[in-house]
Amino acid sequence: MDIYFVAYGFCFNMFFVKRETVKMNMLHKRIFVYLLILVSTVFFAMNYVFEWFKNIVFVMGVHYVLIAASILALLYLFPKHKTIVLTGCFLFCLAWNFIFIAYFGFIMESGRGFDLDNCYHLLHVGGWIDYISMDLPFFTTGTISVLLLTILIVAVPALSFRYISIQRNIQTSCAAWGIVGLFAFFFCMNNPPCKELFSLIKGIHAAQKYFCADAADYRECGIKLVPAPWTEIQAQKGKNLVYIILESTENTFLDQNKFPGLLPQLSGFRKHALSFTNVSCAQNSFTTSAAMFTAMTGFYMTPLHLRGGFNKGYSLGIGAQFSSFPRILHQAGYEQIFLVGHSANFARTGSFVADQQYDHLWEGIKKKRITDWTFSVRDSAVYEQAWRTYQELAKKGKPFNLTLLTIDAHGPDGFYSPEEPAYPLQGNNPNNLFNAMYASDVALGQFLKRLRRHPAAKETCIVITNDHLAHEYTNCIDILKTNPKRRLVFMIENSVKISKNTDVEGRTFDIAPTILDAMGVKHNYLFPLGESLFGTPDPRRLQSTEKQQKLLMYYTIMKSSSMLKMPLNIQVAVKPYPLIQINQQMHPLLLREANDLPGEGEGVFIGFNGNIIDQPILSFRNESEYNKIKRKKFSNNIIVGKVAKNQTGFTEKEWGKFYLKVQINGEEKIIFKDRPAELALVFR
């Protein structure tokens, strides 16, 4: 914004300093200056429009129009140096557009723009390749679009200067600029990063409508209000865990009539394991990334997550405060290893696993290359690595979670190497998918046989499930659809609990609490939707009504990390339960019970650095706890609490009152009210 102001100021002065250079009469000079002032005013106004309405599409269109107008102004100021002006402007526009496309590329892939963390990763060898490989079509089309847009932005003012005389035909010139403006606007409308970000913001604003829901509405829809952030979880260890996620291997493949002898090892495991036979794929959980999110968090992805594709919304901070069973195990002191044969870029596996508090991610593709398919190593190699890792973890004497994700059964045809065992019962019409599944099953059986012989086996809970149902494009989908009850595989061996009803109806989001129950892990966290299938789950959580969808959208926002912009509009609300609203984002206010409010000497502390809340909401019950929190390094903070009698730092007049304190970069504002709902403050 300041750059434009300086540029236009410079142009304005040049009209009066170099009169001999500019060949226009006073009338046209005044018209030009008036237009200059008008455009500048519109630009400043659009910045406020962007601030209030987040309409990045319109603002970027204004940016492009102003860049083009600046080029034309420079051409009129320096008509004898057209080549230098156009060359310099072309390079500037090229850099500007690449910066714009790169910024939103970073937003899409990492959830952040140009920050120190992204720059740090880019400086490493292969950093650029990793970022571009995440979404190659976007960067390809973006680069082409940048080149074309740059040429157009420079070419239009150049041609206007060459063929259109401002002195003779102002109307024609204005028409030309109108065309430029429309082009810039529609270009931005169809620019992938702009469209994604704009639609995401629209979705968030749409979800704000459901703020007035009552706690009873959530109970009616089977949604549990979870006030505690995942960092406040307390957990005690149980058994070790081996968690195997089979790609697309739904229960239908175990049907001996449809697929005789296809999965003998998995069928054998089922005979002496606890098998839940009625677990369906949850809504929005039909891809690997979405299914892992659902199975681990006990909450499925809403349209806010999926608007940008898979979990891009999640990487933008949507639902970032959801807990998960790996996070709970981390709190209980578990060492956690995740093994995949494919690249960590596939299905955003790498970023998601890191977010879930896993200690290490093993990528088979970085250890070994397969000549027939370079995307991944075979499942057999993953199981071999899993056995080596299991032995190493068992030696440490520390509780552990070993998770592995297979890939060979991926549709449509699977991934099979001829040197591996082939499916022996398929007759004269070999099916590559069946061969891949059979070979993977053989490797699974060998891995399980080794596990059972190990001394640590008695203290290890083995869980086998699949991520989702087979895709519609799978080459045997016609056979699969003949099963009227297609369900997920969910088997548990060596569980500390026994279920009398293995046919209890469940969804993907029930996997996390069920696994923790099977391991005997004790914790204080309630999953929003998921419930243990060992108990008596609430049937209301299984509904998929419009009302439930709206509440889940809102609940997702409450668990999101907030982007704060000045001025801060901070307000305390008490419905559906105590919340603090910071601009357009809401956060649970207290950490214990849904209807709890600060008692005397108690309160909550929200720390944030820069403009991003990157720390959890912390509670304190006395002055000493508060002082511990204060020692943490935050540049800014918000505090909501209730003053106790004789509390240090408060006067007798303020005893018993609720207060809201905001501290930003050394500045502080504080207000006192008799009721928490009256607490509202704008900090400029």
N, C-alpha and C positions, 0 to 999 in steps of 0.2 A: 504494500500500500504506500509506504513512504517513498519507494523507488519511483512509482508513478507520479507522486506529488512533485518530487524533485525534477523529474523529466519534463513535466508540463510547465513547471516554473521556469526551467531553463529555456524551453521553447518560447514561452511568453516574453521573456526578456530579450531573446534574440530578435524578435520582430522590431524592437525599438533600437537595438544596438547596431544591427546591420541592415539599415533601410535600403542601402544600395543593392543588397543581395536579393531581397524579396520584392518582386515586381507586382505589387497589388495596390490598388487604390484604397483610400481610407475606409470606404464603405465595406469592401470585401474583407479588409483587415479586421474591422470590427465584427463582421459576421463570423469570421474564423475564431476570433477570441471568445465571442459569446458561445459558440459551439464547444470550444475548448473547456470553458467554465462549466457548461451544461454536462458534458461527458464526465468531467472530473467529479461533479456533484453526484451524478448517477452512480459512478463507481463507488464513492464513499457510502452512498445509500445502500448499494448492493451488499457491501460488507456487513452492514447491520442486518440486512435481510438474511444473509447466510447465518449470522450469529443467532438469529431468533428462529428461523425456519429450517435451517440445515439444508437449504436447497443448493447444493454444490453444483448441480447442472447449470442453473441460471448464472451463478457467479462465475464459473469457468468460461461461459459464453461471453460475459462481459469482459473478462480478462483478454480473451482472444481479439475481441473488437478493439479494445484499447491498445493492444500491441500493434495491430494493423494501423490504427489511427496515428500512433507514435511514429511508425515508419513513414507514413505519408507526410507528417509534419517535418520530419528530418529531411525528406526529399525536397520540400519547398524551401527549407532553410538553407540547404547546401546543394543546389541544383547542379553545380559544377563537379561534385564529387559523388555522383550517383553510384558508381561501381563500389567505392569504399563503403558507402552507407548501406547498400543492399547486401554486400558480403558480410559486413558486421552484423546486420540485423538477422540475416539467415543463420549465422552461427549462434547468435543469442536465442533465436526462436527454437533452433534445434536442441540446444541445451535445455531450454525451458520445458519443452514438450517431453524430452527424455526424463527429466526430473519428475514431471507430473506423472508419467506412466510408471516410473520406477517406484514412486511413493505409494501409489495405490496397489502396485504389485506386492510391495512389502506388507501393506495392510491386509491384503487377501491371504498371504501365505503365513505371516507370523503374527498378525493381529496388531502390529505396531508399524509406524512409519519410519522416518529416519531418526533412530535413536542410537545410543552408544552400543547397545546389545547387538543390533542388526549390523552396524558397522564392524564390530568386533568379529562376527561370523564371516562377513564378506572378506575380511583381510586374510583369513585362513585359506590355504591351498584348496581349491575346489569349491570355495564358498559361492562364487558366482554361478558355477555349474549346478550346484545343489538348488539354488533359488530358481534358476531358469527351468531346470528339469521338473520342478514341481508342477509347473503349468506352462509347458512349452507353447501350445497354441495361443495362449494369451500374450506371451511375450513376442511371438512372431507377428501376430496381427497388430499388436501394439506398436512394434517397431515400424511396420509398413504404414500404419496410420500416422505415426509421428512424422515420417518423411513426407507423406502426402500433405498433411496439414501444414507443415512448415513451408513447403513450397507454395501452397495456396495463400497462406497468410502474408508471405513476402511478395508473391506474384500479383495479387489483387491491387495493393497500393501502388506497386511499380507500374502496372498497366493503367491505373487511374491517373497517375502523374503523367504518363506518356500520352494518353489519348483523351483525357477528360480535363477540360479547362474549368477551374473553379470560377474564373472571372466571367465566363460565358454561359456556363450551364451548371448552376448549383443544384438544380433538381436532379439532373442525371447523376451527379456525384453522390448525392444523398441516397439515391436509389441503389447505387453500387454498394455503398456501405450497409444499406439495409439487407442486401443479399449476403454480404459477408457475415453480418450478425446472425441471420437465420441459419446459415451454414454452420457457424460456430455452435449455435444453440443445439441444432439437431445432431451434430457430431458428438457433442457431450452427452446428449440423450442416449446415444447408441454406443458410447464408450464403455467397455466392460467394467472397469473399476468404478466408474461413476454410477452405472446402473445398479451394480451390486450394493454399493454403499448407500445409495439413495433408497433402494427398496428395503434394505435392512433398517434404516432409520424410520421409514414409513411404518414398517412392521412393529417397531418398538413403540412408536407413538400410538399406533392402533391398540396395542396391548394396554396402554395406560388407562383406557376407558373402564377397565375392570378393577380399578383400584378400590372401589367402594364395596367390594364383596365382604361378607361377614364370615367369621370363623366357621359358622354353621354351614355355609355354602361349601367350604372346603371338605368338611366332614361328610356332607351329603354325597360328594363326588369321590370319596375315598382317598383324599389327599391329606397327608399328615403335615402339619406345619412344623418345620424343623428350625428352631431359632438358632441353634449352635452352628457356627462355621466349622469347617472340617479341622481347622487347627486347634479347636477346643475339645476335640475328641479324647476321651480316656479309654484305653483298651488294655486288656490282659491277654497274653499269648495262650494259644491252644496248641493243636497239632500242627505239624508242617503241612504244606500244601503243594501238590503237583496238579496244575490246572491246565488241561489240554483242550484247546479250541479247534474243532475239526471244521475245515472249510466245506460249507454247503451239505454236510452229511446228515440229512434229516432222517427221522425214524423210518420212513418208507423204505430206505435202502436195506433195512434189517428184515423186511418181509421176505421169508424164504420162498413164497409162491411167486413173487414178482422178480426177486433177485436172488436166486438160490446160490448159497456159498460165496456171495460177494464179499461179505465182511465177517469172516469166521472168528477173528480175534475180538472184535467189538461185541459180537453176539455172545461169545464165551464170557467176556467181562460182565455182560448184563446178567448172566445167570446167578452170579454170587455177589452182585453189587446192588445197592439201593437205586432203583430206577423210577424216576418220576415220568409218567407216560402221557401226561396231559398238559404239557407246557407249550403254549403257542408263541409264535413270533409277535412281539409287541408292535404297536403302531410306529411307523417311521424307523423300523429296525431291520430293514431288508438289505442293508449293505454291511460290509465287515466293520467299517469305522463306526457306523451308527449302532450296530449290534453290540460292539465292545463297550461303547459308552453306556448303553442301556443296561447291559449285564453287570457292569461294575458300579454304576451310580444308583441303580434302583429307580431311574427316572428316564423316560425316553426323550429323544430330541424333538423339540417343538419346531414349527415353521421358522422360528427365529434362528434356530441353528442351521436349518436346511436351506434357507433362502439363497445363500451363496453356493450351495452344493456341499453335500456331506457335512462335515463338521467345521466348515469355514467360519460359521457364526460363532461356534464355540471358541475358535482361536481368536476371535475378536473380543472375547471376554464375556460372551453370553453364557450365563450359567456357570461361570468360572468358580463360584464358591460351593458347588455341589461336592459333597463328600463321595467316597467310593470305598469298596472293600479293600483295594490296595492301600489307600490312604489310612484306613483303619489299622491294617496290618503294620504299616509303617509306624504308627503311633504305638503299637504293641512291641516294637523292636525287631520286626522281621526284616531279613535281607531278601530283596526281591529282584529276580532276574527274569527278563522277557526274551524269548527266542523266536526269531522268524527266519525263514529261508530267503525271503524276498527283500527288496530295498525298503528301508524305513520310510521312504517318500510315498510308497504305495499306501493308499487309504489313510494318509496322515499318521501312520503308526508311530513314527519316531516322536513327533511332538506330543501326541496323546499319551504315550507311555511315560515320557518324562514328566508330564503334568500329573500323572497318577502316582508319583513318588516311587517308581521303580528305580533301583540303584544302577541297573546296567541293562542295555539292549544289545543282544547279539544278532548281527545281520549275517546270515549265511552267504549272501552274495558277495560280501567283502572278504570272505575266507576262501571261496572256491567258485570257479566259473563253470557253468554247464554249457557245452557247445551247442546243444539243440535248443536251448531256451535260456538266454542270459539274464532273464528277469529274476530268477530264483534258483536255489539249489533244491534237490529233491527232498521230500519229507523224510526219507531215510537218513539223510545227512543231518537234519534237524533233530531227529530222535537220537542219533549217535552223540551229538553235542549235548543233548539234554541229559543223557546218562553220565557223561563226563562231568557236567555241571552239578548234577545231583550228588555225585560222590564227593566233589569238592565242598559243597555246602554242608553235607552231613558231617564232614570232618571238623568243621568249625564249632559245632556244638551250639550254634545260634539258630533260633527259629527262622524258617525261610519259606518263601513262596516262589516256586519255579513254574512259570507260565510259558506255554509254547503254542504257536499258531501255525497250522498247516496251510498248504496252498494247492497241492496237487489235484484236488477234487474240484477245482474251480471250473465252471462252465465256459464254453459249451462242450469242449472235448477233453478237459483235463490236461495234465502234463505228465507224460510218461517217457521213461528211457528204456530202450529194448533190453538193456542188461539187467533190469529188475524183473521180479516175478510177474507173470502175466495171469490174468483171470482165466482159470482152466475150464470153466463151464459155459463159455459164451458161444460155442459152436463154430460154424463156418463164417459168421459175420462179426469179426473182431471189432470191439468198441474201445477206442482209446481211453475214454473216461473210465470205463469199468476196469481196464488194466491199471490206470493210475490209482484208483480207489483201492483195488486189491493189493497193490504193491505198498501203498501207504499203510494199509491195515496190517500187513505182514510186519512192517517196521514197528508199528504200534505194539503188536504182540510181543516182539522181542524186547522192546523197552519195558513193558509191564513185567515180563518174566524176570528181567534183571532187578527191577525194583523190589519185587516180592522176596528176593533172596537177600537183599541188603539188610543189615542189622537195624537201620533206621526206619524200616518199612512199617513197624508197629506204631510209630509215632508220625506217620505220614498219611494224610487224607488225599486220595486220588479222585479228582473230578474230571469227567469227560462230558463235554457238551459240544454243540456246533454253533456257529455264529448266526446263521439264518437258513431259511429254506432254500432249496436249489432254485437258481434263477430261471426265469421263463424261457431263456434261450438255451437251456441245457438240452443236450441232444436226446435225452430220454424223458423229457418232460411229460409226454403223453402217458407213459407208464406211471409216473409219479402222481399225475392228476386222477388216476383211477382210485387212489386212496382217499376216501372222504374225510379222513382224520389225519391230515399231515401235521406233524408236531416236531418239536425240537428234541434232540437227544439230550438227556440230563441224567447222568449216572454218577453215583458216589460210592466209593469203596473205603472202608475203614472209618465210617462216620461214628461220632460219639453219641449220636441220637438215632433212634429207630422210628420210622413212620409207619403207622397202621393204614394210612390212606395214600398210596402212591399215585392214585388217579385224581388227586385234588387238582382243580383247574388253576393254572398259573400262566404267567407271561415271562418274557425275557427279563423284565425288571425284578422278578422274584429270585433270580439266580444269586445275586450278591448276598442278601440276608440269609438265604438257605445255606450257602457255602460257609458263612461264618458260624452258623449254628452247628453244622456238621463238624467243623474244626474244634468247636468248643471255645471260640474266642468270645470273651465278654467285653461289651462296649456300651457307651451311653448314647449312641447315635440311632435315630429313627429315619429310615429311608422314606422319601416323600410318597412313593407308590409301592415299592417292593416290600413284600412280607415273606417271612420264612414259611416254606411249605411243610415244615414239621409241625406247625401250629394249626390254628384255624384262621386262615386269611380272610380279610374283609372282602366280600364279593363286590362291593361298590367300586373298588379300585379298577375293576375290569371293564367298566363301562367306557364308552367312547362317545359321549354326548357333546353337543356344541358348548354347553355350559362348562363341562370339564375341560375342554380344549381352551376356552377363554381363561379359566383359572390357572391352567398350567402355563399359559403364555405369561400371565402376570407373575406367577411364582418364579418363572425362569428369570425375569427381569430383576426380581428381588435378590436373586443369587448371582447377579452379574457384577463384574467390576465396573466402576463408574468412571466416565470421562467427565471431568469438571472444567467448566469454563467460567471466567469472571463475567459478571458478578455472581457470587454464590447465593442461591436462594435456598435457605435451609429451613425445614419445617418438621415438627414432630406430629405424628398422627397416631391414633390408637385403634384404628380399624384397618384390616381384619384382626390385627394384633399390633402391639407397639412397633412402630416403624419410624425411621428418620428418612425424610425425602430430601435429597440434595439435587437441586435442579430437576431433571427429569428422571432421576434414578432413585429407587427405594431400597432400603436395607433394613433387615430385622434389627430392632433397637436393642433388645435384651437377649440374654443367652441361656435362660433357664426355662421358664414356663411361658406358654403362649400368651397368657394374660398378665404377665408380671410387669411391674413398673418399678423404677428405682426407689429403693428404700432410703432411709436417712444415712448419709455418708456413702451411698452406692451410686454407681453411674456406669456409663459406657464411654469408650474412647475410640475414635476413628482416626487413624494415622494415614496420611497420604503424602507422597512426594511429587513435586511438580504439580501436574494437573490430574494425576492418576491415583486412585485408591488402590494401592498394591499391597496393603496390609489388612489383616482381618479386623473386624470389630472386636475390641477387647473389653471385658467387664472388670470392674474393680468393686470390692465390697468394703474397703476401708482405705484410709489415707496411705498406709504402707504399700498396698497393692498398686495404688495409683502412682506412687513415686517410682515403683519398679517399671511401670509402663512408660513414665516420662523419660527414663534413662535410655529408652530405645531412640534411634536416630530417625526422626521425622522432620521434614521441613515445615509441615503444616499439620494441624490437627483440629478436630471437632470433639467437644466433650458435652455430654448430656448427663445430668445427675440431679440428686436431691441433697440439699445442705443439711448436715446433722448439727445438733446443738453443740456449741463450743468448737465447731470444726475450724481448723486453722485456715486463715486467709479470708474468712467471711465475717461480716458484722452480725450483731444480734438481730438487726432488722431483717437479715436475709436467712436466718435459721428457719428450717422447715420448708423453704421454697424450692421449686424446681428451677434449674438454670441451664442455659445453652451458651457455651463459650466457644468462640472461633478464633484461632490463632493462625495467621498467615504471614510468613516472612517477617516476623517481629511485631506485626500489628495484631491487636486483640480487640474483640468485641464480646460483651457478655450481657445477657438479659436474665431477669428473674420473673417467674410467674407462679401463680398459685396452683395451676393445673398444667400438666405436660402438653396437652393439646393446644395450649395458648402460646407455646414456644415457636416463634417464627422470626427469622432474621435474614436480612439481605446484607451481604458483606461485599462492598465494592472495593 
